[in-house]
Amino acid sequence: MGKQKRMALLLHPFRRELYQVLCSNPGTYLLELVDILESPLGTLTWHLRILEREGLVKSIKFAGKRLYFPKMLRSQEAEMAYLTMRSDTAQKVFAFVVNNAGCYQEQMAESLNVHHDTVRWHVSRMEEVGLIKVVREGRKKRHHLADLGESLMKGSLNMITEAYVLFLMEKLEDGCLN
């Protein structure tokens, strides 16, 4: 997409506000956006489609909902990690693994006072996105941080992508940031 066309897309007041909301709240689903922007569903879906078609926004289906992100803000793996960690229980499970490397599922369930199936469900989601790795030892499994989990702990997922920095620089050059 050309530079002029991209700038024109964000000059529209509603699309600019929508894009700012998505930058502030990546991974927001459609009905949350309706509430935040106090906009009719049809208007919102129209502008989301335009932003998605032109490459400024991407959407993924996750846990039964379509979630929207600014395309150049963070990497796909960072977005998936963010989505996986949205619930309080997921955060507690992850924190337990961080503080008790090599722990068992039963230990997590007992310590966090949640059902072992709940722990297994969260662990499997975290394993899918690379936050946690599960090492089988006979009938039991030990839980450790995976590479993405280590990166998250070091804070390296908080960095924005180079493409997004270049996009912002173009906007600043054209005086279109506000």
N, C-alpha and C positions, 0 to 999 in steps of 0.2 A: 504494500500500500504506500502511496506517495505521501511525502511529508505534509503537503498542503491539505490533502484529504483527511489525514489523521487529525490535524489541527482543527479542521472544520467540524469533525465529529464531536470533539470535546468543547467546541464553542457553544453548542446547544446547551442551554442552562440545565435541562433535566438530565441529559446524558452526562454532563460534567458532574452534577450532584450524585448521580448513580455511580459513576466511576470513583468518586471520592469516598463514597460509602463502602464500595467494594475494596478499596485500598485500605481503609480503616478496619474493615471487618471481612477479611478474606474467608471464603468458605460459607458465606451466607446463603441460605436457601430462599427460594422465590417468595414464600409467604412472609418470611422475616423482612425481606426487602419491601414488600407491600406495606407492612406496619411501619417500618423505619421512614420510608419516603412518603407515606400517606398518599399513595398513588393508586389509581385503578389498575387491576391486574393486566388488562389488555394493553394499556399504555406502557407498563413496565416490561412486559414480554416483548413488545415491539422494539423498544430501545435496547433491551438485552440482546435480541437477535441481531440488531445492527452492529452493536459493539463486538459481539462474538464473530459475526461474519467478517468484520474488518480486522480482526486479530488483536483487539485490545482486551477482550475478556474471554475466558475459557470456562467451560462448565464440565462437571463430571457427575456421574451418578454414584452416590455413596450412601450406604445404609438406607436405601429406599428413597432418597431425596436427591434432586438435582441441585448441586451447589455451584456457586459462581465465584470466580477469582479474577483479579487483574492478571493478564497473561504474563507480563514481564516482571512481576514483583518478586516472586521466589520460584525456586525450582519445583518440579512436580513432586519430588520426594519430600521436600519440606512441607508442601501443602498436604500431602497424605499423612505425614507425621502430625501435623497440626490438627487435622480432622480426627485422627485416631485418639488424640489426647484431649478432646473437648469435654468429655464427661469427667465428673469428679472421681468416679470409681476407677476409670482408666488412669487418671493422674496418680491415684493412690497405689495402684498396682505397679506402675512404672517407678514411682518413688521407692516402693518396697524392694524392687529388683536392684535399683541403684544402690540402696543402702545395705542390701543383703545379697550380694552376688552369689550365684550358685544355689539359691533357695529353691525349695520345692513348692508345688502348687498348694499342698495342704497347709504349709506354713503361711503362705500368703492369705489363704481363705480364713484361717483361724485368727491371724493377727489383724486383718482388716475387717473381720466380722462380716464377711460376705460368703455366699454359697460358692463351693468349689467350681460349679459350672459357670458361674459369673466370671470367676478368675480365669478359667480356661478360655471363655469367649473373648475376653479382653486381651489375653496373652496371644491368642491365635491372630487377632487383628493386628497387634503390634508386631508379631512375627512376620506377617504378610508384608508390612511396609518396611521392615528391617530395623525396628527399634530394639527388639529383643530376639535373642537366639535361644533355642531350646535344645539342650544336650541330653540325649537319652542315656540313662545308666540302668540297664536291666529293665525293670518294670516302672521305674521312676524317671522323672525328667527334672533336670536342673535348669534354672533360668539365669541368663546372663545378658548384659547389654550387647547388642550387635553394633555394627559400624555406624549406622545412622543414629542409634541411641548415644553412642560415644560422641558423635558430632554435635548432637543436641546438647549434651552436657557441657561441651566446650563452648557452646554459644555460636558455633559457626553457621547455624541455620538462620540466624537473625540477619545475615547479610543479604542485601538485595542483589539481583542479578545485574550483570554488566549491561545487558540490553535495556534494562529499566533505567539505569543511570544515563545511558545515551539518549533515551527517549525524553527524560527530564531535561537534559541539557538542550535538546532541540526546542523544547517548550520555552525554556528560559531565554534562548536566543531570539525567539519570536515574540516574547513578552506575553505569552498566553497562559501563564501558570495560574492566574486567578480566575 
